[in-house]
Amino acid sequence: MRRTPTPARPAEPATARRAATARPTGTRRTAALGAVAALVAVAVAAGPASAAPPAPPSLATARTELAALVVAAPDPMTGYARSAFDIWAKQPDHCTTRQDVLARDGSDVVEESGGCQPSSGSWYSAYDGKTVTVVAQATIDHMVPLADAWRSGADKWTADQRKAFGNDLTDPQLIIASESSNSSKGDSSPDEWKPANHAFWCTYAEDYTRVKWVWKLTATSAEKTALGQMLDTCS
């Protein structure tokens, strides 16, 4: 799957800020995923799964990126459909994006005989602090909801750009979530919904801001205020 280039990402060292809210890293296909990432990193903007979830930016970087977000009124939802983002597309390792995230972010993950699809494992949902042990219940959430992206600029993107966003494994856009927390969040922005796990607010705001900044999406004034307040919880 080829993708159109995304906005340039800042060159900064990854931080180890996830601490108590860290998502456990799976052992399945770690070496293979890392090798694939190395091979295609130059060729694509939203590359294949890495061995671990993308680290959040530093607090200082997050505040700079938040300040840079353009405030604008939401675009109309005319023409919106989740299918416009072609989510869970095949990655260069021939597994789907969902399967790669389950492999990347799970613990003790065991594959079915055909490879790719996990048959067992455990997945930590940072939104509510729950651990999920049933594969079907380990849902994957888009940090910046697809609908929010649509009303903040994605409505003007090409099909390839939307596909890259919907399957972005390079930025902190895809995260394991319990069914209840994913359903609770829905398409809400941070001024409308915040994780029940307050310990995750800092990382949530850093990750959400990073995705909006990288993809040059706009934000409402209320959204920026909410993100700033959550950044204030960072220690």
VOPAGU-2260 file (C-alpha; in pm, 1 decimal, decimal comma):
REM VOPAGU-2260
SITE   aa  ch    i         X         Y         Z
SITE  MET   A    0       0,0       0,0       0,0
SITE  ARG   A    1     148,4     330,4    -103,0
SITE  ARG   A    2      65,6     653,4      66,0
SITE  THR   A    3     108,9    1016,2     -18,1
SITE  PRO   A    4     365,4    1204,6     191,9
SITE  THR   A    5     243,5    1350,5     518,9
SITE  PRO   A    6     359,1    1682,0     665,8
SITE  ALA   A    7     719,7    1669,9     784,5
SITE  ARG   A    8     768,4    1533,2    1133,1
SITE  PRO   A    9    1000,8    1713,5    1374,4
SITE  ALA   A   10    1330,8    1541,1    1435,5
SITE  GLU   A   11    1346,9    1486,3    1808,2
SITE  PRO   A   12    1447,7    1197,7    2034,3
SITE  ALA   A   13    1167,7     975,3    2156,6
SITE  THR   A   14    1081,9    1024,6    2522,3
SITE  ALA   A   15    1006,0     759,3    2779,5
SITE  ARG   A   16     719,6     950,6    2934,4
SITE  ARG   A   17     453,3     677,8    2933,6
SITE  ALA   A   18     563,1     546,4    3275,9
SITE  ALA   A   19     259,2     424,9    3472,5
SITE  THR   A   20      30,7     448,9    3169,5
SITE  ALA   A   21     259,7     258,5    2934,4
SITE  ARG   A   22     101,3      11,8    2698,7
SITE  PRO   A   23     261,5    -334,3    2719,4
SITE  THR   A   24     450,5    -430,1    2405,6
SITE  GLY   A   25     370,5    -757,5    2231,1
SITE  THR   A   26     633,7   -1010,3    2132,0
SITE  ARG   A   27     468,5   -1130,4    1809,8
SITE  ARG   A   28     655,4   -1048,2    1491,1
SITE  THR   A   29     861,8    -782,7    1674,4
SITE  ALA   A   30    1176,4    -845,7    1474,7
SITE  ALA   A   31     987,8    -879,3    1147,5
SITE  LEU   A   32     791,0    -560,2    1203,5
SITE  GLY   A   33    1107,1    -372,6    1291,6
SITE  ALA   A   34    1275,9    -496,9     976,5
SITE  VAL   A   35     981,8    -394,6     761,2
SITE  ALA   A   36     983,6     -51,6     922,2
SITE  ALA   A   37    1350,3      -5,7     842,7
SITE  LEU   A   38    1304,1    -109,5     480,4
SITE  VAL   A   39    1015,4     120,4     401,1
SITE  ALA   A   40    1075,8     415,6     633,9
SITE  VAL   A   41    1223,7     619,2     351,0
SITE  ALA   A   42     954,9     524,0     102,0
SITE  VAL   A   43     636,8     593,0     295,4
SITE  ALA   A   44     516,3     853,4     539,1
SITE  ALA   A   45     285,9     638,7     751,1
SITE  GLY   A   46     498,5     328,6     775,6
SITE  PRO   A   47     430,2     -27,1     888,3
SITE  ALA   A   48     411,2    -132,8    1249,5
SITE  SER   A   49     716,6     -80,4    1463,4
SITE  ALA   A   50     815,7    -293,8    1761,0
SITE  ALA   A   51     654,4     -51,6    2006,4
SITE  PRO   A   52     387,6     220,4    2006,0
SITE  PRO   A   53     511,2     565,6    1901,5
SITE  ALA   A   54     634,3     762,0    2202,1
SITE  PRO   A   55     457,9    1090,0    2282,4
SITE  PRO   A   56     638,9    1419,3    2226,4
SITE  SER   A   57     790,9    1600,2    2521,9
SITE  LEU   A   58     568,3    1836,5    2716,9
SITE  ALA   A   59     752,3    2137,9    2576,1
SITE  THR   A   60     709,8    2008,4    2221,5
SITE  ALA   A   61     342,6    1932,6    2280,1
SITE  ARG   A   62     282,2    2287,7    2403,4
SITE  THR   A   63     459,4    2428,7    2097,8
SITE  GLU   A   64     255,5    2207,9    1865,4
SITE  LEU   A   65     -67,3    2298,5    2044,4
SITE  ALA   A   66       5,2    2668,3    2005,5
SITE  ALA   A   67      62,1    2610,8    1632,9
SITE  LEU   A   68    -277,6    2450,5    1572,8
SITE  VAL   A   69    -498,9    2677,5    1365,2
SITE  VAL   A   70    -831,4    2759,4    1527,3
SITE  ALA   A   71   -1123,1    2725,3    1288,1
SITE  ALA   A   72   -1491,1    2643,2    1288,5
SITE  PRO   A   73   -1566,6    2278,3    1207,7
SITE  ASP   A   74   -1624,0    2194,4     842,3
SITE  PRO   A   75   -1962,9    2040,9     754,1
SITE  MET   A   76   -1990,0    1663,0     767,0
SITE  THR   A   77   -2123,2    1649,5     411,8
SITE  GLY   A   78   -1998,2    1335,9     240,0
SITE  TYR   A   79   -1842,1    1182,8     551,8
SITE  ALA   A   80   -1814,1     805,9     582,2
SITE  ARG   A   81   -1569,9     592,7     779,2
SITE  SER   A   82   -1513,0     393,9     461,9
SITE  ALA   A   83   -1352,6     704,4     308,6
SITE  PHE   A   84   -1046,4     629,9     526,5
SITE  ASP   A   85   -1010,0     264,3     417,3
SITE  ILE   A   86    -925,4     159,9     773,0
SITE  TRP   A   87    -753,6    -169,0     853,8
SITE  ALA   A   88    -590,5    -186,6     512,5
SITE  LYS   A   89    -311,7    -434,7     439,1
SITE  GLN   A   90      36,7    -326,5     551,3
SITE  PRO   A   91     365,7    -419,9     376,9
SITE  ASP   A   92     395,8    -722,8     607,3
SITE  HIS   A   93      68,9    -851,4     450,3
SITE  CYS   A   94    -118,7    -817,2     779,6
SITE  THR   A   95    -393,4    -564,2     833,0
SITE  THR   A   96    -338,3    -246,5    1031,1
SITE  ARG   A   97    -559,7    -382,3    1309,2
SITE  GLN   A   98    -360,3    -703,6    1329,5
SITE  ASP   A   99     -33,4    -511,1    1343,3
SITE  VAL   A  100    -157,1    -289,4    1626,7
SITE  LEU   A  101    -275,5    -593,7    1821,5
SITE  ALA   A  102      68,8    -748,4    1772,7
SITE  ARG   A  103     254,5    -428,0    1856,9
SITE  ASP   A  104      60,0    -333,6    2168,2
SITE  GLY   A  105     -27,3    -672,0    2318,3
SITE  SER   A  106     142,3    -897,6    2571,1
SITE  ASP   A  107     194,4   -1271,9    2525,1
SITE  VAL   A  108      20,4   -1258,7    2188,7
SITE  VAL   A  109     -24,5   -1593,2    2011,5
SITE  GLU   A  110    -110,3   -1605,8    1641,5
SITE  GLU   A  111    -337,0   -1840,5    1457,9
SITE  SER   A  112    -161,9   -2088,0    1230,0
SITE  GLY   A  113    -194,5   -1862,7     926,9
SITE  GLY   A  114      -7,3   -1579,8    1095,7
SITE  CYS   A  115    -120,7   -1220,2    1151,3
SITE  GLN   A  116    -446,8   -1283,0    1339,6
SITE  PRO   A  117    -397,4   -1313,6    1718,0
SITE  SER   A  118    -580,0   -1600,9    1887,6
SITE  SER   A  119    -491,7   -1498,9    2243,3
SITE  GLY   A  120    -304,9   -1240,2    2445,8
SITE  SER   A  121    -374,8    -942,3    2669,1
SITE  TRP   A  122    -413,2    -574,8    2584,2
SITE  TYR   A  123    -405,1    -272,8    2812,9
SITE  SER   A  124    -663,0       1,4    2760,0
SITE  ALA   A  125    -502,9     324,1    2882,2
SITE  TYR   A  126    -832,7     512,5    2851,6
SITE  ASP   A  127    -979,7     331,9    3152,7
SITE  GLY   A  128    -692,4     126,2    3294,9
SITE  LYS   A  129    -853,9    -206,2    3204,8
SITE  THR   A  130    -676,1    -511,8    3066,2
SITE  VAL   A  131    -857,5    -701,1    2791,2
SITE  THR   A  132    -788,4   -1072,0    2738,6
SITE  VAL   A  133   -1039,8   -1149,5    2462,9
SITE  VAL   A  134    -912,6   -1060,3    2116,1
SITE  ALA   A  135   -1252,1    -946,5    1987,8
SITE  GLN   A  136   -1286,8    -708,2    2281,3
SITE  ALA   A  137    -952,3    -537,8    2216,3
SITE  THR   A  138   -1081,6    -257,9    1997,9
SITE  ILE   A  139    -853,7      -7,3    1829,0
SITE  ASP   A  140    -935,4     360,0    1853,4
SITE  HIS   A  141    -821,9     647,6    1636,6
SITE  MET   A  142    -674,1     900,5    1878,1
SITE  VAL   A  143    -812,6    1181,1    1661,2
SITE  PRO   A  144   -1152,0    1041,7    1556,5
SITE  LEU   A  145   -1210,3    1006,1    1184,1
SITE  ALA   A  146   -1517,4    1227,9    1203,1
SITE  ASP   A  147   -1321,1    1494,9    1389,0
SITE  ALA   A  148   -1048,2    1476,9    1126,5
SITE  TRP   A  149   -1311,3    1518,9     855,1
SITE  ARG   A  150   -1451,8    1835,4    1008,2
SITE  SER   A  151   -1104,2    1975,0    1071,2
SITE  GLY   A  152    -956,6    1935,1     724,9
SITE  ALA   A  153    -968,7    1574,1     603,9
SITE  ASP   A  154   -1276,4    1652,2     395,4
SITE  LYS   A  155   -1037,3    1825,1     154,9
SITE  TRP   A  156    -782,9    1541,5     138,3
SITE  THR   A  157    -727,0    1291,8    -138,6
SITE  ALA   A  158    -834,1     930,0     -94,8
SITE  ASP   A  159    -469,5     829,4     -45,1
SITE  GLN   A  160    -421,4    1085,5     230,5
SITE  ARG   A  161    -731,0     964,3     412,5
SITE  LYS   A  162    -613,7     604,2     381,2
SITE  ALA   A  163    -274,6     698,3     525,9
SITE  PHE   A  164    -442,3     875,5     818,1
SITE  GLY   A  165    -683,0     591,5     888,7
SITE  ASN   A  166    -394,7     341,7     900,5
SITE  ASP   A  167    -120,9     561,3    1051,9
SITE  LEU   A  168     125,9     347,6    1246,7
SITE  THR   A  169     398,9     612,0    1252,8
SITE  ASP   A  170     224,8     868,1    1472,5
SITE  PRO   A  171      40,4     800,0    1801,8
SITE  GLN   A  172    -292,7     774,3    1620,5
SITE  LEU   A  173    -394,0     412,9    1686,8
SITE  ILE   A  174    -442,7     289,2    2041,7
SITE  ILE   A  175    -592,1     -15,4    2212,0
SITE  ALA   A  176    -917,2      64,5    2390,5
SITE  SER   A  177   -1171,8    -141,8    2579,2
SITE  GLU   A  178   -1508,4    -167,3    2409,8
SITE  SER   A  179   -1673,3      49,1    2674,5
SITE  SER   A  180   -1416,3     331,0    2656,9
SITE  ASN   A  181   -1412,8     329,0    2276,5
SITE  SER   A  182   -1791,1     347,5    2267,5
SITE  SER   A  183   -1793,4     621,6    2531,9
SITE  LYS   A  184   -1549,1     835,7    2333,6
SITE  GLY   A  185   -1712,6     787,3    1996,4
SITE  ASP   A  186   -1630,3    1079,0    1767,2
SITE  SER   A  187   -1582,1    1324,5    2053,4
SITE  SER   A  188   -1301,4    1577,7    2072,9
SITE  PRO   A  189   -1115,2    1647,4    2402,3
SITE  ASP   A  190   -1352,2    1927,6    2503,6
SITE  GLU   A  191   -1637,4    1674,4    2488,8
SITE  TRP   A  192   -1469,2    1361,4    2626,8
SITE  LYS   A  193   -1165,3    1276,6    2839,7
SITE  PRO   A  194   -1030,4     935,9    2946,0
SITE  ALA   A  195   -1171,5     800,3    3271,6
SITE  ASN   A  196    -810,9     720,4    3365,0
SITE  HIS   A  197    -690,0    1065,5    3475,8
SITE  ALA   A  198    -331,6     938,5    3488,0
SITE  PHE   A  199    -347,0     913,8    3108,1
SITE  TRP   A  200    -462,7    1271,4    3048,1
SITE  CYS   A  201    -109,9    1404,2    2997,0
SITE  THR   A  202     -14,3    1142,8    2737,3
SITE  TYR   A  203    -357,4    1164,3    2574,9
SITE  ALA   A  204    -318,3    1539,6    2521,4
SITE  GLU   A  205      38,4    1500,8    2395,7
SITE  ASP   A  206     -59,2    1227,4    2149,1
SITE  TYR   A  207    -377,5    1399,9    2031,0
SITE  THR   A  208    -194,6    1727,7    1977,1
SITE  ARG   A  209      87,9    1552,3    1790,3
SITE  VAL   A  210    -153,1    1386,3    1546,4
SITE  LYS   A  211    -340,5    1710,3    1478,1
SITE  TRP   A  212     -13,8    1898,9    1429,1
SITE  VAL   A  213     149,5    1642,0    1199,0
SITE  TRP   A  214    -157,2    1616,6     979,3
SITE  LYS   A  215    -218,5    1993,3     980,9
SITE  LEU   A  216    -571,6    1957,8    1112,4
SITE  THR   A  217    -749,4    2256,0    1264,2
SITE  ALA   A  218    -896,6    2273,8    1614,2
SITE  THR   A  219   -1175,6    2464,4    1779,8
SITE  SER   A  220   -1102,2    2710,0    2058,5
SITE  ALA   A  221   -1270,6    2479,9    2311,6
SITE  GLU   A  222   -1064,2    2185,8    2188,4
SITE  LYS   A  223    -735,7    2374,8    2231,5
SITE  THR   A  224    -838,0    2488,2    2579,4
SITE  ALA   A  225    -918,9    2131,0    2683,4
SITE  LEU   A  226    -588,0    2001,6    2547,3
SITE  GLY   A  227    -399,6    2274,4    2731,9
SITE  GLN   A  228    -573,7    2186,7    3056,7
SITE  MET   A  229    -481,1    1822,0    3019,4
SITE  LEU   A  230    -120,4    1917,3    2944,2
SITE  ASP   A  231    -125,1    2106,0    3275,0
SITE  THR   A  232    -160,0    1766,1    3448,1
SITE  CYS   A  233     181,7    1652,8    3318,6
SITE  SER   A  234     436,0    1616,8    3597,2
